[in-house]
Amino acid sequence: MIRRFLFFLTLLTLSIPSSSQPLSPSAKASLLICAPGDEIYSYFGHAGIRIQDSMYGKDIVFNYGVFDYTAPYFIWRFAMGETDYMVAAWRMSTFMMEYREDHRKVVEYELLLTPSERELLYEALVVNSKPENREYRYSHFEDNCATRVRDQIEKAVGGKIKYDTSSDKRMSFRNLIDLYLQDNSWSGLGIKLALGLPTDKISTYSQKMFLPDYLGNDLRQAVVVRDGVAAPLTGAAIVILDEPAVEHPFSIFSPGVIVLLLLMLVLALTILEWKRKIRYSGLDIAVFAAFGIAGMILWFTTFISVMPSTKWNLNLIWAWPTHLLLAILWLKPSMRPKLNWYIKLTTVIVALFLISMFFLPQTFHWLVVPLCLILLLRTGTLSKR
């Protein structure tokens, strides 16, 4: 309910043009970094720019993370990678409501800007939040709430920021994503499986700032060079909402537990088949159908969706959309002998994938191994009949 209320307030805010009144000399600008949450859209945290001006009673947060989940075809557009986000100017008290409800930590870094730089930043934010400018096409790695904040700050100081890259570590986008996605989360597993080859590309120092935590840390260590003199870009971190990190306790319903249990169940039933000289065709149908549905989803994210991060997904080597068609045809016993070539082909390709997966250019989730073993247990035993 609180999120619906916040979105209603957002709509009201968007209908009121941000004031272009110049800031007073005592005004402050600061960076807000918000901790990750449990909702899928909040897994990686959030960032915003706060403008305070006590002389004019102004305390506003420019939030680039607003989206209209009531928009027509929102789910379809989200899956297609065509989600439009927008920037809204919220009162600070409104902005903090969600983080208090979700018990998410919020840290503030004052931006040590000159009055003219602060004014340039504010004017740019006001222009961005106008109805004709406020929407932008969201891209998780290239254009999101954190990168937009960084870009506006860099523009305000004329690109004179010098970053401290001495402690930069070589990390791929997938490595960075893994820091925030929990292994015991089904949505986290789905995201990891859907990410293709582009996420294994090594990120630059600047590209890492798509993550709000990296943005806050990098700006805190950065300096601004004015007339040959370097000065800190931000003040010290101030915790304005102190909450412990979100914990994800062990669950027997986590993906790791469920997949391993399924592997043991399929292994036990396969051994039982061998001893009793029978075949559980219903198990074959269930396995093929599950892998086929997974393959259809991966095929969609790879070839239909416009999200760059899901392209060229090598998980399609083992998760074929055609497995679903096989499951349907398997319902008719007379068709099964005619599909023996497909079973043998699947067995060979999945076996080769397991042997070579560590040498392929894409990094795979560890659960891919037991998943492939489940498929091999059914196709391997079928191909010998």
N, C-alpha and C positions, 0 to 999 in steps of 0.2 A: 504493500500500500504506500509506503514512504516513497518508493521509486516512481509510482504513478503520480503522487503529489508533486515530487520534484520535477517530473516532466511537464506537469501542468504549469508549474511556476516558470519553467523554461519557456514555454510558449508565451506566457505573459511577458517575460523578459524580452523575448525576441520581438515582441510587438512594440516595445518602447525603445526608440533609437538611443544609443549611448551618447551621453553628453560630450561634446567636443570642447567644453570649457577648459582652458589651460590649467595645468596643475600649479599649485602654490609652491614656493621655495621649500616648504617643509614636507612636501609629499615624499612618499617612499614607494619603491617598486621591489617586489620580491618574487622569488621562485618557490613554488609549492611542490613538494614531492610526496605523493601518497603511496602507502604500502599496498601490495597486492591483496586481493580479496578472493572470495570463494566462487563468485560468479565468473562465467567463462570470459566475459568482456573485461573483467578486472584482474585476471590472472597475472598481468605484468605490471600492475600499478598504474599510476596516473600522474600527470603534471599540469600545472597551471601557472598563470602569472597574476599576482595580487598587486593592486594599486590602492594605496592608502593616502588619503588627503584629509586630515582632521579639520583643516580650515573650512573645507566645503562639505564636511560630513560624508566623505566618500570612502567606501571600503568594498572594492569590487574585485572579483576574480574572473579573468578571461579564460574560459574553459573550452578547449578545442576538442573535447571528447563527448559532445552531445550528438545523439542520433535519435531519429524518430522511428521507434519500433511499431508505431501505428500506421506508418506509410504503406500504401498499396504494394503488395508483393514483396514485403520486407524480407521474409525468410528466403525467397527465391533469389533476390538481389544480393543478399548476404552470401549465399552459397556460390553465386556467380562471381563474387568479388567486386560487385558494383555498389557497395554501400556508400552512401553519402553521409559524411559527418558534418558538423557545423560548429562554429564558435559562438558562444553566448557569454554575455556579461552578467554574472550572478553576484548578488550580495554575498559577502563572505559568510554570513550566518547561514544562508541557504546552501552554499557550496559544502559546508561542513556537516550538514545534516546526515548525509549518506555515510560519511566516515565515522561519525559517532554511532550510528545505528549498527554498522558492520564491525565496529571496534578495530578500525584500521588506523595505523600510525600516520601522522602527517608532520612533515619536517619543512621548515621555512628557512630560506637563505635570502637575506637582503641583497639586492643588486646594488653595488656601490657605483652608481652611475652619476655623471654630472647632471645638473639640472636640464641642460639641453638634450642630453642623451635620453634622460627619463621622459622628457616631453615627446621626443621622437618615437620612443617605444609606445607611449600611451596613444599618440595620434594614430600610429599604425594599427594598434589593437582596435581602436574605435572604428577605423575604416574597415578592418577585417570583419567586424561584427555587424556591419550594415546588412540589411536584407539581401541586397544584390551581390554581396561578397562573402557571406558567412558560410556557404556550403563548399565542401571540397570532397574529392574522391579519396576515400580512406585507403591507405596501403600500409599494412602492418609494419613492414621493414623500412619503407622509404618515406612515408608521409602520414604521420599520426600525431597524437596529442603532444608527444615529447619533441619530435623533430620540428614541429611548427613553432613551439616555444623557443627552441634553440635558434631557429632561423630569425625570429623576430628580435631576439637579444643581440645576435650577431649584427643584424642590420642597424640596430640602434647605435652601436658603437663603431659603425663604419668598417666592420670586419677586422678590427684591430685586436681581436682576442688571440692570445697565444696559449695553446694548451700544453699541459705537461704530459707528454707521451712516454716518459721514461719507464713507467711501470706497465705499459700496455702489453697485454698478452695476446698471442696468436690464437684466435677462436673463430670458429665458423658460426654462422647464424644458428645452426642446429645446436651447437654447444651452448649458445646463449639462451635459446629457448628452453633447453633441458634444465637450466637453473631454476625455472619458474613452474614447470609442469610436473606435477606429482605423479609418480609411478602408480599410485593406488587410486588414480582417478580415471574413470572411463572416458571422460571428455579429453583428458590429457593424452591418453593412449590414442584416441581417434585423431587428435591434432598431429601427434608424432608420426602416425602411419600415413597421414595425408600429405605430409611435407615431402617434396621431391628433391631432385638433385640441386636446384638453386640454393637450398638452405645449407648445403655443405660447402658453399663458397666461403672463403675466409673474409671476415668483416674488417673494415678499416676502423681506425680510432673514432672517426666521426660517425660512421654507420652504427656503432655500438650504442649511440645515444638515442636509438629508437626505444630503448628501455629507460624509463624514468629514473631508476636508481643510478644508472651510468651517467645520465644527464646531470643529475644533482652532484655526483662525485666529481665529474670532469669539470663542471663550471666552478665548483668550490676550489679546485686546484689551479684554475686558469688565471691569467693576468691580462690586463688591458694595457696596451702600450700607447701612451699619449705623449706626443712631443719627445719621444725617445725615453720616456720614463715608464717603467712597468709598475702597475698597481693592481692589487687583488680585485677580481671581478665581483666576488661575493663576500659577505660577512660569514661568521661562524654559523653552523647549523643550529637552529632553535626548534626544539620539539614543541609543537603547539597542540598536538593531540597524542598522548603517550599510551599506546596500546601494544600488548605483546604480539609477536608475529603469529600469523594464522597457522595453527597446527593441524596436521592431517594424520590422525591416529590409524593404526593398522586395522584393517577390516577384512573379514573372511569373504566379503563380496567384492574385493578389489580385483582388477583384471589379472594380476599375477596369480592369485589363488585360484580364481575360476578357470583360467586357461590351463593351469597345471592339473587341476582336478579333471577337466575335460580330457586332457591327454591321458591321464591314468585310466579314466573310464573307457575311452576308446581302445586303449591297449588291452584292458581286461576283457572287453567284449570281443576283441579280435582274437585273443588267445582262446576264449571260450568257443568261438566259432570254429577254430582249428580243431579243438578237442571233440566237439560235437558234430563236426562235418556238416555245418549248416552255414547259412549266410543271412545276416541281419540287413536286409535291403533297406529297411526304414532308416537305419543308421547311415547308410551310404547317401540316401536322399537328403537327410538332415545336414550332413557334412558338406555335400556338394552345394546345397542351397545356401548355406551360411557363407561359404567361400565365394559363391557367385554373387550374392548380394554385396559382400565386401568389395568384390572386384568391380561391380557396377558403380559403387560410390567412388572408388579410386579412379575409375575410368572417367567419371564425370568431372572430378576435381582436376584431373590431369589434362583432359582434352576439351572440355566444355567451359569450365570456369576460367576467368581471365586472371585469377590470382597467380602472379609469377612464382610464388613459393611452392606451389603444388604441381608445377610442370615436371615432366620427365621423371615420374615416380617409378622407381625400379621395383617397388612392391607388387607391381602388376605382373612381374615374372611368375609369381606364385598365386596371386589372387586374380583369376581370370573371370571376367563377366560371363563367359560361356559355361562356367560350372553350374550356373543357375539353369541354363537350358538343358544341361546334362541331367540335373536333378528331376526336371519335368519329364524328360524322355525315359528316365529310369523307372518311372511309375509303370511303364508298360514292359513286362518281362520279355516280350518278343523283340524289343528294340535293343536289349542289353548286349547280345553278341555282336551286333553291328557297331557298337561303340567301343569295342575293345581297343581299337587303334588310338582312340582319344585317351583312354585310361593309361595305356603304355606311354604315350607321349607326355602326359602329365607327370607320370612317375619319373621319367628320365629328366625332364626339365626341372622339377622341384628338387630332385636329388643333386643335380648339377648346381642349382642355385645355393643349396646348403653348403656344398663343398667350396664354392667360390665367393660366397657373400662377403667374406672379410677382405677380399681383394677388389671388390667393386667400388666405384667412386662415391657411392651413397652409403651413409651410415644407417643401420637398421636397428629398430627397437629389439631388445633381447627376447621379447615374447614372439617375435617372428619365427624363432627356431622351434618352440613347441607347437606353434600353429602349423608350420610346414610338416612337422612330424605327424600331426593328426591326419593331415591330408595324405601323407605317404603311407601311413598304416592302412588306409582304405584303398588307395589306388594300387599300392604295391602288392597287396594280397589279391586284389581283383585281377591284376595283369598276369598272375601266375596260374589263373584258373583256365 
